[in-house]
């Protein structure tokens, strides 16, 4: 309940951080929070871009396979893409069911048509998870793809589904803090 009120208030979290942080580091903590908010906003924009890319791929592939409701299924894929890892699996269920009951181009309704569409969704999911997602996150947020994959695995092991959802934003915050430390200690030179 407290976190809801802090988030709902215009500068609730910022004011809370000012309240609990030591006086000498107060401005730094608020600055880190503001930069982290920007990174999280960029991450969400990246998720939206990813949803559009996957939706277009799904529409093209389902159209080629001859599924009549390809646009509807592509929109479902776009919406469910917001949910990392499980979203594409949930989005595949209606497509496989439609292929199983109606068939696809050149294949009668049944198990074979359902398996073809399931394979198509699997290929899209693998392409998205291992290629598009890390590249979009790197371009938009600035986190290397390998670190994104490690963050997702660690988040899943530590907190399950919630860990998967929060792993990239938390990694962005940690990267921002580590960059500040590196600048302060002059570890990296521009």
N, C-alpha and C positions, 0 to 999 in steps of 0.2 A: 504494500500500500504506500509506504514511504517513497519507494522508487517511482511509483506512478505519479505522485504529487511533485516530486523533484523534476521528472521529465515533462510534466504538463505545464509547469510554471515556466515562463519565458526564459529566465536565466536561473532556474532552480538549481541545476547541478553546478553551475559556475559559482553561485552564491554559497552552496554547500561546501565546495572545494575551498573557497576563501575562508569559510568559517573553521574548517578542520586543519588547514595547512599552516605550518609555522610562518610567522610574519616575514622572515627573510626570504623564503622560497615561494611566497604566495603568488607573485606575478608570474613566476616560471610555471607553477602548477596550472594556473588558469590559461596561460599561453599554450601549454602542452595539451590541455583539454580542447581548446579551440582548434588547434591543428589536427587533433585526433578526430574531432567532429567533421572536419573537411574530408579527411581520409575515409571515414565511414560513409559520408555522403557520396564520395566518388566510388566507393565499393558498391553501394546500392545502384548507382548509375551504370556501373559495369554489369551488375546482375540484370538490369533491364536490357542493356545492349546484348548480352548473352542470350536472353530470352527471345529477342527479335531474331538473332542469327539462327538459333536452333529452330524457331518457328518457321522461318523461311526454308531451312533445310528439310524440315518435316513436311511442309507443304509440297515442295518440289518432289521429294521421294514418294510421298503417298499419291500424288497425282500421276507419277510415272507408273506406280503399281496399279493404278486404276481404281482407287477407292473414291467413291462419289462424295463423301463428306470430308475430303482432305482439308479444306479450309477450317472447318470446325475442329478437327483433330489437331491441326497446327496451332490454333488459338489455345486449345487446352494445353498443348506442349509448351507454349510461351508462358502461360500463367503458372504452370507447375514447375517451370525452370527456376523460379525464385527459391524453391526448396532444394538445397544442395543434396546430391546423391540420390535421395528417394524420389524427388520430383519427376525425373524422366521415367522411372519405373511405374509410378502411379499414372503418368500420362499415357503410357503404353497400353494399359488395360482396355480402355474403350476402343482403341485402334485394332488390337488383336481380336477383341470380341466382334467388332464389325466385320473384319476379314473372315473370321470363323463362320459367321452367319450368312454373309453376303458373297464372300469370295473376292478374289482380285483378278486383274486382267490375265486371262489365260489359265487361271486355276479355279476350279470349282470350290464352293464353300466347304469348309471342313478344316481338319487338322493341318493339312499342308499349307493352305492359305494363311491360317493363323500363325504358323511357324515362320513363314516368309516375312510377315509383318513384324513379328517379334524379333526376328533377326535384324530387320531394318532398324527398329527402335534401339536394339542393342548396339548396332554400329554407330548410330547417332550419339548414344550415351557415352560410348567409349571415346569417340572423336571429341565430344564436348568436354569430358572429364579430363582427358590427358593432353589435349592440345589447345582447344579454344579457351577454356576456363583459365589455365595458368597464364596464357598470353594476354588475355584481357585484363586480368588482375595486375599483371606486371605493368602493362601500358597505362592503366587507369590509376592504380595506387602506387606502383613502384616497388612492389614486392617480387623478388625473383620467383619463377615458376616452381623450382624445387622446394623453396621455403613454403609456398602455398600448399603443395602436396603434403609436406611434413606436418604443417599446421593442421590440415584436415585430418590426418591420421592420428596425431596426438590429441586433437579435440575430440575425435570419436572415441578414443580409448579412455580419456579422462571423464567425459561427461555425456557420451552417447550422442543422441540426435541434437541436443542443445549445444554440445561441444562443436559439432559440425557447423551449426549456424553461426556460432560466435567466434570460431577459430580465426577466420581471416580478419575481421575487425580488431580483435585483440592483438593479433600479430602486427597489424598496421600501427597500433598504439605503441607496442613494444619497439618496433622499428624506429618510430619517431623519437622515442626516448633514447634508444641506443645511438641514433644519429646525433642527438644533442650531446650525449656523453663523448662521442668521438670528436665533435667540434670543440667541446670544452677542453679536452685533453690533447687536441690537435693530432689525433691519430692519423687522420686522413688529410691530405693536402689537396686543395682544389686545383 
